[in-house]
Amino acid sequence: MPAEEHARQLTIAAARAAADRKAQEIIALDVSERLVLTDVFLVVSGSNERQVRAIVDAVDEAMHKAGAKALRKEGVTESRWVLLDYEDIVVHVQHEEDREFYALERLWRDCPVIELPEDVYLTAEAAEPEEA
């Protein structure tokens, strides 16, 4: 059974908040058929610890506005890999080096990707530095 609509709406809100803080490589995975604890993993990257913290704060604020309270927060102090558990969705905010090393997308590659609204991707693309 695919992720519930409420989880999808929370995922969109969290993805938009992350994109607004220049998160990179935003991907939402429907893990509802593999896990009983949550419906969606939202995985995003930040280029440094400061940006990871900014993304975490923005996502937490967006979730609060959407009426979702974090059941658990892990890794906030180190800001290398922060896990935010909102029951229906779990947000992973990773430093780009940790993201590459742990490769969550590869571990969960058999789970369907949830298509996010285009504005999430456009905001994220606008935040990426231009290559010379």
SULQUICOR-V244424 format. One record per backbone hydrogen bond with DSSP energy under -0.5 kcal/mol. NH is the residue of the N-H (numbers start at 1). CO is the residue of the C=O. Records with the same first field share a line. If there is no record, write none. Layout:
NH: CO + CO
//
This chain:
8: 4
9: 5
10: 6
11: 7
12: 8
13: 9
14: 10
15: 11
16: 12
17: 13
18: 14
19: 15
20: 16
21: 17 + 18
22: 19
23: 18
24: 45
27: 43
28: 114
29: 41
30: 112
31: 29 + 39
32: 39
34: 31
35: 31
39: 88
40: 88
41: 29
42: 40 + 90
43: 27 + 41
44: 92
45: 24
46: 94
52: 48
53: 49
54: 50
55: 51
56: 52
57: 53
58: 54
59: 55
60: 56
61: 57
62: 58
63: 59
64: 60
65: 61
66: 62
67: 64
68: 63
71: 85
72: 85
74: 83
79: 75
82: 93
83: 74
84: 82 + 91
85: 72 + 83
86: 84 + 89
88: 86
90: 40
91: 84
92: 42 + 90
93: 82 + 91
94: 44 + 92
95: 80
96: 46
99: 95
100: 96
101: 97
102: 98
103: 99
106: 103
107: 103
108: 104
109: 106
111: 108
114: 28
115: 113
120: 117
121: 117
122: 118
123: 119
124: 120
125: 121
126: 122
127: 123
128: 124 + 125
//
